[in-house]
Every structure is written in structure tokens, then in C-alpha cells.
């Protein structure tokens, strides 16, 4: 449970870095992990 905030921040920063917005597509590799599942 303590690692959840870190995974959330990592997922958010990753989406910010690639300037993801509505209408764009991304490929999430490793979507079964903590960060990947939050991105999905």
C-alpha cells in the first residue's frame, strides 16, 4: 500500500512527459504491473 502513491506519480509523470492528450494513442508495455495498470 505504501508504494501506491509512487506508482501513481510515476504513471502521471510519464503521461505528462509524452504530452498525452485526448485523441492520441499510446502503447503500454507491461500493463500488468503497478505503473502500467494505472496508465491503462
PDB file of N, CA, C, O and CB in Angstrom:
ATOM      1  N   UNK A   1       0.823  -1.201   0.000  1.00  0.00           N
ATOM      2  CA  UNK A   1       0.000   0.000   0.000  1.00  0.00           C
ATOM      3  C   UNK A   1       0.862   1.257   0.000  1.00  0.00           C
ATOM      4  O   UNK A   1       0.464   2.287  -0.545  1.00  0.00           O
ATOM      5  CB  UNK A   1      -0.933   0.003   1.206  1.00  0.00           C
ATOM      6  N   UNK A   2       2.022   1.174   0.602  1.00  0.00           N
ATOM      7  CA  UNK A   2       2.881   2.359   0.672  1.00  0.00           C
ATOM      8  C   UNK A   2       3.468   2.714  -0.686  1.00  0.00           C
ATOM      9  O   UNK A   2       3.839   3.866  -0.912  1.00  0.00           O
ATOM     10  CB  UNK A   2       4.005   2.136   1.674  1.00  0.00           C
ATOM     11  N   UNK A   3       3.558   1.748  -1.594  1.00  0.00           N
ATOM     12  CA  UNK A   3       4.146   2.033  -2.909  1.00  0.00           C
ATOM     13  C   UNK A   3       3.130   2.585  -3.907  1.00  0.00           C
ATOM     14  O   UNK A   3       3.518   3.028  -4.988  1.00  0.00           O
ATOM     15  CB  UNK A   3       4.773   0.776  -3.476  1.00  0.00           C
ATOM     16  N   UNK A   4       1.854   2.569  -3.573  1.00  0.00           N
ATOM     17  CA  UNK A   4       0.823   3.049  -4.494  1.00  0.00           C
ATOM     18  C   UNK A   4       1.005   4.516  -4.880  1.00  0.00           C
ATOM     19  O   UNK A   4       0.907   4.831  -6.066  1.00  0.00           O
ATOM     20  CB  UNK A   4      -0.539   2.858  -3.876  1.00  0.00           C
ATOM     21  N   UNK A   5       1.264   5.432  -3.941  1.00  0.00           N
ATOM     22  CA  UNK A   5       1.472   6.828  -4.351  1.00  0.00           C
ATOM     23  C   UNK A   5       2.638   6.997  -5.322  1.00  0.00           C
ATOM     24  O   UNK A   5       2.564   7.824  -6.231  1.00  0.00           O
ATOM     25  CB  UNK A   5       1.709   7.692  -3.130  1.00  0.00           C
ATOM     26  N   UNK A   6       3.703   6.236  -5.147  1.00  0.00           N
ATOM     27  CA  UNK A   6       4.848   6.321  -6.055  1.00  0.00           C
ATOM     28  C   UNK A   6       4.464   5.842  -7.452  1.00  0.00           C
ATOM     29  O   UNK A   6       4.871   6.448  -8.443  1.00  0.00           O
ATOM     30  CB  UNK A   6       6.028   5.492  -5.515  1.00  0.00           C
ATOM     31  N   UNK A   7       3.695   4.780  -7.543  1.00  0.00           N
ATOM     32  CA  UNK A   7       3.245   4.275  -8.846  1.00  0.00           C
ATOM     33  C   UNK A   7       2.331   5.282  -9.530  1.00  0.00           C
ATOM     34  O   UNK A   7       2.414   5.471 -10.744  1.00  0.00           O
ATOM     35  CB  UNK A   7       2.517   2.929  -8.682  1.00  0.00           C
ATOM     36  N   UNK A   8       1.466   5.922  -8.767  1.00  0.00           N
ATOM     37  CA  UNK A   8       0.561   6.935  -9.327  1.00  0.00           C
ATOM     38  C   UNK A   8       1.356   8.111  -9.880  1.00  0.00           C
ATOM     39  O   UNK A   8       1.091   8.571 -10.991  1.00  0.00           O
ATOM     40  CB  UNK A   8      -0.441   7.425  -8.257  1.00  0.00           C
ATOM     41  N   UNK A   9       2.316   8.594  -9.124  1.00  0.00           N
ATOM     42  CA  UNK A   9       3.134   9.729  -9.561  1.00  0.00           C
ATOM     43  C   UNK A   9       3.941   9.355 -10.801  1.00  0.00           C
ATOM     44  O   UNK A   9       4.049  10.155 -11.731  1.00  0.00           O
ATOM     45  CB  UNK A   9       4.078  10.190  -8.426  1.00  0.00           C
ATOM     46  N   UNK A  10       4.506   8.154 -10.826  1.00  0.00           N
ATOM     47  CA  UNK A  10       5.293   7.707 -11.975  1.00  0.00           C
ATOM     48  C   UNK A  10       4.430   7.630 -13.228  1.00  0.00           C
ATOM     49  O   UNK A  10       4.856   8.068 -14.297  1.00  0.00           O
ATOM     50  CB  UNK A  10       5.931   6.343 -11.690  1.00  0.00           C
ATOM     51  N   UNK A  11       3.234   7.083 -13.115  1.00  0.00           N
ATOM     52  CA  UNK A  11       2.324   6.985 -14.261  1.00  0.00           C
ATOM     53  C   UNK A  11       1.933   8.375 -14.757  1.00  0.00           C
ATOM     54  O   UNK A  11       1.926   8.627 -15.962  1.00  0.00           O
ATOM     55  CB  UNK A  11       1.063   6.181 -13.885  1.00  0.00           C
ATOM     56  N   UNK A  12       1.614   9.259 -13.845  1.00  0.00           N
ATOM     57  CA  UNK A  12       1.211  10.624 -14.209  1.00  0.00           C
ATOM     58  C   UNK A  12       2.349  11.372 -14.898  1.00  0.00           C
ATOM     59  O   UNK A  12       2.134  12.030 -15.916  1.00  0.00           O
ATOM     60  CB  UNK A  12       0.754  11.398 -12.963  1.00  0.00           C
ATOM     61  N   UNK A  13       3.543  11.274 -14.352  1.00  0.00           N
ATOM     62  CA  UNK A  13       4.689  11.966 -14.944  1.00  0.00           C
ATOM     63  C   UNK A  13       5.022  11.402 -16.324  1.00  0.00           C
ATOM     64  O   UNK A  13       5.422  12.149 -17.217  1.00  0.00           O
ATOM     65  CB  UNK A  13       5.911  11.856 -14.022  1.00  0.00           C
ATOM     66  N   UNK A  14       4.864  10.117 -16.503  1.00  0.00           N
ATOM     67  CA  UNK A  14       5.105   9.521 -17.812  1.00  0.00           C
ATOM     68  C   UNK A  14       4.145  10.040 -18.863  1.00  0.00           C
ATOM     69  O   UNK A  14       4.549  10.334 -19.988  1.00  0.00           O
ATOM     70  CB  UNK A  14       4.999   8.020 -17.727  1.00  0.00           C
ATOM     71  N   UNK A  15       2.868  10.156 -18.501  1.00  0.00           N
ATOM     72  CA  UNK A  15       1.888  10.690 -19.446  1.00  0.00           C
ATOM     73  C   UNK A  15       2.132  12.170 -19.721  1.00  0.00           C
ATOM     74  O   UNK A  15       1.921  12.634 -20.841  1.00  0.00           O
ATOM     75  CB  UNK A  15       0.471  10.485 -18.913  1.00  0.00           C
ATOM     76  N   UNK A  16       2.568  12.904 -18.722  1.00  0.00           N
ATOM     77  CA  UNK A  16       2.891  14.318 -18.910  1.00  0.00           C
ATOM     78  C   UNK A  16       4.092  14.487 -19.831  1.00  0.00           C
ATOM     79  O   UNK A  16       4.096  15.360 -20.698  1.00  0.00           O
ATOM     80  CB  UNK A  16       3.166  14.990 -17.562  1.00  0.00           C
ATOM     81  N   UNK A  17       5.094  13.665 -19.645  1.00  0.00           N
ATOM     82  CA  UNK A  17       6.344  13.781 -20.411  1.00  0.00           C
ATOM     83  C   UNK A  17       6.116  13.578 -21.907  1.00  0.00           C
ATOM     84  O   UNK A  17       6.734  14.261 -22.724  1.00  0.00           O
ATOM     85  CB  UNK A  17       7.367  12.765 -19.905  1.00  0.00           C
ATOM     86  N   UNK A  18       5.238  12.650 -22.271  1.00  0.00           N
ATOM     87  CA  UNK A  18       4.979  12.404 -23.690  1.00  0.00           C
ATOM     88  C   UNK A  18       3.859  13.291 -24.228  1.00  0.00           C
ATOM     89  O   UNK A  18       3.445  13.136 -25.377  1.00  0.00           O
ATOM     90  CB  UNK A  18       4.627  10.939 -23.912  1.00  0.00           C
ATOM     91  N   UNK A  19       3.375  14.205 -23.420  1.00  0.00           N
ATOM     92  CA  UNK A  19       2.309  15.145 -23.789  1.00  0.00           C
ATOM     93  C   UNK A  19       1.090  14.402 -24.330  1.00  0.00           C
ATOM     94  O   UNK A  19       0.568  14.729 -25.395  1.00  0.00           O
ATOM     95  CB  UNK A  19       2.819  16.154 -24.834  1.00  0.00           C
ATOM     96  N   UNK A  20       0.651  13.403 -23.579  1.00  0.00           N
ATOM     97  CA  UNK A  20      -0.517  12.611 -23.959  1.00  0.00           C
ATOM     98  C   UNK A  20      -1.776  13.438 -23.771  1.00  0.00           C
ATOM     99  O   UNK A  20      -1.941  14.109 -22.752  1.00  0.00           O
ATOM    100  CB  UNK A  20      -0.595  11.307 -23.132  1.00  0.00           C
ATOM    101  N   UNK A  21      -2.665  13.389 -24.756  1.00  0.00           N
ATOM    102  CA  UNK A  21      -3.935  14.109 -24.657  1.00  0.00           C
ATOM    103  C   UNK A  21      -5.016  13.319 -25.391  1.00  0.00           C
ATOM    104  O   UNK A  21      -4.739  12.292 -26.012  1.00  0.00           O
ATOM    105  CB  UNK A  21      -3.810  15.550 -25.242  1.00  0.00           C
ATOM    106  N   UNK A  22      -6.217  13.800 -25.313  1.00  0.00           N
ATOM    107  CA  UNK A  22      -7.352  13.144 -25.942  1.00  0.00           C
ATOM    108  C   UNK A  22      -7.134  13.032 -27.450  1.00  0.00           C
ATOM    109  O   UNK A  22      -6.681  13.982 -28.089  1.00  0.00           O
ATOM    110  CB  UNK A  22      -8.651  13.909 -25.642  1.00  0.00           C
ATOM    111  N   UNK A  23      -7.453  11.888 -28.005  1.00  0.00           N
ATOM    112  CA  UNK A  23      -7.304  11.668 -29.431  1.00  0.00           C
ATOM    113  C   UNK A  23      -5.988  11.030 -29.828  1.00  0.00           C
ATOM    114  O   UNK A  23      -5.833  10.605 -30.973  1.00  0.00           O
ATOM    115  CB  UNK A  23      -7.452  12.947 -30.140  1.00  0.00           C
ATOM    116  N   UNK A  24      -5.040  10.953 -28.915  1.00  0.00           N
ATOM    117  CA  UNK A  24      -3.751  10.330 -29.198  1.00  0.00           C
ATOM    118  C   UNK A  24      -3.767   8.887 -28.698  1.00  0.00           C
ATOM    119  O   UNK A  24      -4.558   8.536 -27.822  1.00  0.00           O
ATOM    120  CB  UNK A  24      -2.590  11.128 -28.540  1.00  0.00           C
ATOM    121  N   UNK A  25      -2.901   8.065 -29.252  1.00  0.00           N
ATOM    122  CA  UNK A  25      -2.788   6.666 -28.837  1.00  0.00           C
ATOM    123  C   UNK A  25      -1.395   6.405 -28.289  1.00  0.00           C
ATOM    124  O   UNK A  25      -0.414   6.992 -28.747  1.00  0.00           O
ATOM    125  CB  UNK A  25      -3.093   5.712 -30.017  1.00  0.00           C
ATOM    126  N   UNK A  26      -1.319   5.519 -27.304  1.00  0.00           N
ATOM    127  CA  UNK A  26      -0.033   5.093 -26.772  1.00  0.00           C
ATOM    128  C   UNK A  26      -0.055   3.580 -26.617  1.00  0.00           C
ATOM    129  O   UNK A  26      -1.118   2.973 -26.498  1.00  0.00           O
ATOM    130  CB  UNK A  26       0.278   5.792 -25.414  1.00  0.00           C
ATOM    131  N   UNK A  27       1.123   2.982 -26.621  1.00  0.00           N
ATOM    132  CA  UNK A  27       1.264   1.548 -26.399  1.00  0.00           C
ATOM    133  C   UNK A  27       1.854   1.355 -25.014  1.00  0.00           C
ATOM    134  O   UNK A  27       2.951   1.833 -24.728  1.00  0.00           O
ATOM    135  CB  UNK A  27       2.157   0.876 -27.498  1.00  0.00           C
ATOM    136  N   UNK A  28       1.129   0.657 -24.157  1.00  0.00           N
ATOM    137  CA  UNK A  28       1.591   0.411 -22.794  1.00  0.00           C
ATOM    138  C   UNK A  28       2.134  -1.008 -22.727  1.00  0.00           C
ATOM    139  O   UNK A  28       1.375  -1.974 -22.806  1.00  0.00           O
ATOM    140  CB  UNK A  28       0.442   0.625 -21.752  1.00  0.00           C
ATOM    141  N   UNK A  29       3.447  -1.132 -22.581  1.00  0.00           N
ATOM    142  CA  UNK A  29       4.082  -2.436 -22.423  1.00  0.00           C
ATOM    143  C   UNK A  29       4.194  -2.730 -20.931  1.00  0.00           C
ATOM    144  O   UNK A  29       4.590  -1.855 -20.162  1.00  0.00           O
ATOM    145  CB  UNK A  29       5.488  -2.476 -23.116  1.00  0.00           C
ATOM    146  N   UNK A  30       3.864  -3.905 -20.524  1.00  0.00           N
ATOM    147  CA  UNK A  30       3.925  -4.255 -19.108  1.00  0.00           C
ATOM    148  C   UNK A  30       2.731  -3.718 -18.340  1.00  0.00           C
ATOM    149  O   UNK A  30       2.862  -3.278 -17.198  1.00  0.00           O
ATOM    150  CB  UNK A  30       5.205  -3.731 -18.495  1.00  0.00           C
ATOM    151  N   UNK A  31       1.568  -3.755 -18.970  1.00  0.00           N
ATOM    152  CA  UNK A  31       0.362  -3.226 -18.348  1.00  0.00           C
ATOM    153  C   UNK A  31      -0.129  -4.014 -17.148  1.00  0.00           C
ATOM    154  O   UNK A  31      -1.070  -3.586 -16.480  1.00  0.00           O
ATOM    155  CB  UNK A  31      -0.713  -3.165 -19.349  1.00  0.00           C
ATOM    156  N   UNK A  32       0.481  -5.149 -16.858  1.00  0.00           N
ATOM    157  CA  UNK A  32       0.059  -5.947 -15.712  1.00  0.00           C
ATOM    158  C   UNK A  32       0.723  -5.486 -14.425  1.00  0.00           C
ATOM    159  O   UNK A  32       0.306  -5.882 -13.336  1.00  0.00           O
ATOM    160  CB  UNK A  32       0.368  -7.409 -15.953  1.00  0.00           C
ATOM    161  N   UNK A  33       1.751  -4.653 -14.538  1.00  0.00           N
ATOM    162  CA  UNK A  33       2.450  -4.165 -13.351  1.00  0.00           C
ATOM    163  C   UNK A  33       1.721  -2.999 -12.705  1.00  0.00           C
ATOM    164  O   UNK A  33       0.649  -2.596 -13.156  1.00  0.00           O
ATOM    165  CB  UNK A  33       3.864  -3.752 -13.708  1.00  0.00           C
ATOM    166  N   UNK A  34       2.304  -2.469 -11.660  1.00  0.00           N
ATOM    167  CA  UNK A  34       1.679  -1.382 -10.915  1.00  0.00           C
ATOM    168  C   UNK A  34       1.512  -0.114 -11.721  1.00  0.00           C
ATOM    169  O   UNK A  34       0.408   0.423 -11.806  1.00  0.00           O
ATOM    170  CB  UNK A  34       2.473  -1.084  -9.700  1.00  0.00           C
ATOM    171  N   UNK A  35       2.592   0.379 -12.318  1.00  0.00           N
ATOM    172  CA  UNK A  35       2.537   1.624 -13.089  1.00  0.00           C
ATOM    173  C   UNK A  35       1.725   1.421 -14.363  1.00  0.00           C
ATOM    174  O   UNK A  35       0.888   2.257 -14.704  1.00  0.00           O
ATOM    175  CB  UNK A  35       3.962   2.118 -13.434  1.00  0.00           C
ATOM    176  N   UNK A  36       1.963   0.327 -15.062  1.00  0.00           N
ATOM    177  CA  UNK A  36       1.247   0.063 -16.309  1.00  0.00           C
ATOM    178  C   UNK A  36      -0.254  -0.033 -16.119  1.00  0.00           C
ATOM    179  O   UNK A  36      -1.016   0.479 -16.940  1.00  0.00           O
ATOM    180  CB  UNK A  36       1.750  -1.204 -16.930  1.00  0.00           C
ATOM    181  N   UNK A  37      -0.687  -0.676 -15.058  1.00  0.00           N
ATOM    182  CA  UNK A  37      -2.129  -0.798 -14.826  1.00  0.00           C
ATOM    183  C   UNK A  37      -2.757   0.551 -14.495  1.00  0.00           C
ATOM    184  O   UNK A  37      -3.921   0.785 -14.820  1.00  0.00           O
ATOM    185  CB  UNK A  37      -2.403  -1.789 -13.694  1.00  0.00           C
ATOM    186  N   UNK A  38      -2.008   1.433 -13.859  1.00  0.00           N
ATOM    187  CA  UNK A  38      -2.533   2.767 -13.573  1.00  0.00           C
ATOM    188  C   UNK A  38      -2.619   3.616 -14.835  1.00  0.00           C
ATOM    189  O   UNK A  38      -3.526   4.437 -14.969  1.00  0.00           O
ATOM    190  CB  UNK A  38      -1.662   3.466 -12.535  1.00  0.00           C
ATOM    191  N   UNK A  39      -1.687   3.426 -15.756  1.00  0.00           N
ATOM    192  CA  UNK A  39      -1.736   4.160 -17.025  1.00  0.00           C
ATOM    193  C   UNK A  39      -2.949   3.719 -17.836  1.00  0.00           C
ATOM    194  O   UNK A  39      -3.634   4.534 -18.454  1.00  0.00           O
ATOM    195  CB  UNK A  39      -0.434   3.942 -17.839  1.00  0.00           C
ATOM    196  N   UNK A  40      -3.197   2.417 -17.819  1.00  0.00           N
ATOM    197  CA  UNK A  40      -4.355   1.894 -18.562  1.00  0.00           C
ATOM    198  C   UNK A  40      -5.628   2.398 -17.910  1.00  0.00           C
ATOM    199  O   UNK A  40      -6.725   2.082 -18.370  1.00  0.00           O
ATOM    200  CB  UNK A  40      -4.344   0.333 -18.609  1.00  0.00           C
TER     201      UNK A  40
END
